[in-house]
């Protein structure tokens, strides 16, 4: 009996699914959400017609960023897949270091969505490790 596995399929709205799994969801504007789980960094979601974009804001690093830091971040991208480091330059006066990921929204599974949040959490830990010497 211990080897019996049962698979179930349930359909939820994206917001309901997140809330049922312990996330706080706040609508910021049309199709933009702030999602937080426990004491983790907030994840900002932009829900498009065909994809969901996930982003974690790590702050403005322009005061100490340079070739060495950017090399470390790019090098770490291979360790934190499927997440990646990037720069959100939507406000050129305040460029932000971010963790970014996206998913096609056609047929998302519960495991797929939860794995994005887990990957973002692990990547945030890696970012803290890389940024610590610069913030010290």
C-alpha positions as CSV (number, residue, x, y, z in Angstrom):
1,X,0.0,0.0,0.0
2,X,2.9,2.4,0.6
3,X,3.7,2.7,-3.1
4,X,0.3,3.8,-4.3
5,X,0.2,7.3,-5.8
6,X,-2.9,9.2,-6.6
7,X,-2.8,12.2,-8.9
8,X,-5.5,14.8,-8.7
9,X,-6.3,17.8,-10.9
10,X,-8.0,20.9,-9.5
11,X,-8.5,24.2,-11.2
12,X,-8.1,27.5,-9.3
13,X,-7.8,31.1,-10.2
14,X,-4.2,32.3,-9.9
15,X,-4.9,34.5,-6.9
16,X,-6.9,31.8,-5.1
17,X,-4.2,29.3,-5.7
18,X,-1.5,31.6,-4.3
19,X,-3.7,32.5,-1.2
20,X,-4.5,28.8,-0.6
21,X,-0.8,28.1,-0.5
22,X,0.1,30.7,2.1
23,X,0.9,33.7,-0.1
24,X,-0.4,37.2,0.6
25,X,-1.5,38.7,-2.7
26,X,-2.0,42.5,-3.2
27,X,-3.3,44.0,-6.5
28,X,-1.2,47.1,-7.2
29,X,-2.7,48.0,-10.5
30,X,-4.2,46.3,-13.5
31,X,-2.5,42.9,-13.9
32,X,0.4,43.9,-11.5
33,X,0.5,42.1,-8.1
34,X,2.7,42.0,-5.1
35,X,3.0,38.5,-3.7
36,X,4.7,37.6,-0.3
37,X,5.2,34.3,1.4
38,X,6.1,34.4,5.1
39,X,9.3,36.5,5.6
40,X,10.6,36.3,2.0
41,X,11.2,39.2,-0.3
42,X,8.1,40.4,-2.2
43,X,7.7,39.0,-5.7
44,X,6.1,41.3,-8.2
45,X,3.9,39.7,-10.9
46,X,3.0,41.2,-14.2
47,X,0.2,39.1,-15.8
48,X,0.2,39.4,-19.6
49,X,-2.1,37.7,-22.1
50,X,0.3,34.8,-22.7
51,X,2.8,34.9,-19.9
52,X,3.4,35.8,-16.3
53,X,6.5,37.8,-15.4
54,X,8.0,37.3,-11.9
55,X,10.4,39.9,-10.5
56,X,12.1,40.4,-7.1
57,X,13.6,43.8,-6.5
58,X,17.1,43.6,-4.9
59,X,17.6,47.3,-4.8
60,X,19.7,50.0,-6.5
61,X,23.3,48.9,-6.8
62,X,24.6,51.7,-9.0
63,X,26.5,53.2,-6.0
64,X,28.9,50.3,-5.9
65,X,28.3,48.3,-9.0
66,X,31.1,47.7,-11.4
67,X,32.7,45.2,-13.7
68,X,33.6,42.8,-10.8
69,X,30.0,42.7,-9.4
70,X,28.4,42.4,-12.7
71,X,30.7,39.5,-13.6
72,X,29.8,37.7,-10.4
73,X,26.1,38.2,-11.0
74,X,26.3,37.0,-14.6
75,X,28.4,34.0,-13.5
76,X,25.8,33.2,-10.9
77,X,23.1,33.1,-13.5
78,X,24.2,29.6,-14.4
79,X,23.7,28.5,-10.8
80,X,20.3,30.0,-10.2
81,X,18.4,28.8,-13.3
82,X,15.6,29.1,-14.2
83,X,15.8,32.5,-12.5
84,X,18.3,35.1,-13.6
85,X,19.8,38.4,-12.5
86,X,18.8,41.5,-14.5
87,X,18.5,45.2,-14.4
88,X,15.1,46.9,-14.4
89,X,15.7,50.2,-16.0
90,X,12.1,51.3,-16.3
91,X,13.1,54.4,-14.2
92,X,16.5,55.4,-15.6
93,X,17.2,57.5,-12.6
94,X,16.8,54.5,-10.3
95,X,18.0,51.3,-12.0
96,X,17.2,48.2,-9.9
97,X,19.0,44.9,-9.7
98,X,16.3,42.2,-10.0
99,X,15.7,38.5,-10.1
100,X,13.5,37.7,-13.1
101,X,11.6,34.7,-14.4
102,X,8.6,34.1,-16.7
103,X,6.2,31.4,-17.5
104,X,3.8,30.9,-20.3
105,X,0.4,31.1,-18.7
106,X,-1.6,28.7,-20.9
107,X,-1.6,25.6,-18.7
108,X,0.3,26.1,-15.5
109,X,0.5,23.4,-12.9
110,X,0.6,23.9,-9.2
111,X,4.2,22.4,-9.0
112,X,5.4,24.7,-11.8
113,X,4.1,27.9,-10.1
114,X,5.4,26.9,-6.6
115,X,8.8,26.0,-8.1
116,X,9.2,29.5,-9.5
117,X,8.8,30.9,-6.0
118,X,11.2,28.4,-4.5
119,X,13.8,29.2,-7.2
120,X,13.4,32.9,-6.5
121,X,13.9,32.3,-2.8
122,X,17.1,30.3,-3.5
123,X,18.3,32.9,-5.9
124,X,17.7,35.7,-3.3
125,X,19.9,33.8,-0.9
126,X,22.6,33.6,-3.6
127,X,22.2,37.4,-4.3
128,X,22.6,38.1,-0.6
129,X,25.9,36.1,-0.6
130,X,27.2,38.0,-3.6
131,X,26.1,41.4,-2.4
132,X,27.2,41.1,1.2
133,X,30.9,42.2,0.7
134,X,29.6,45.4,-1.1
135,X,27.1,46.2,1.5
136,X,29.3,45.5,4.5
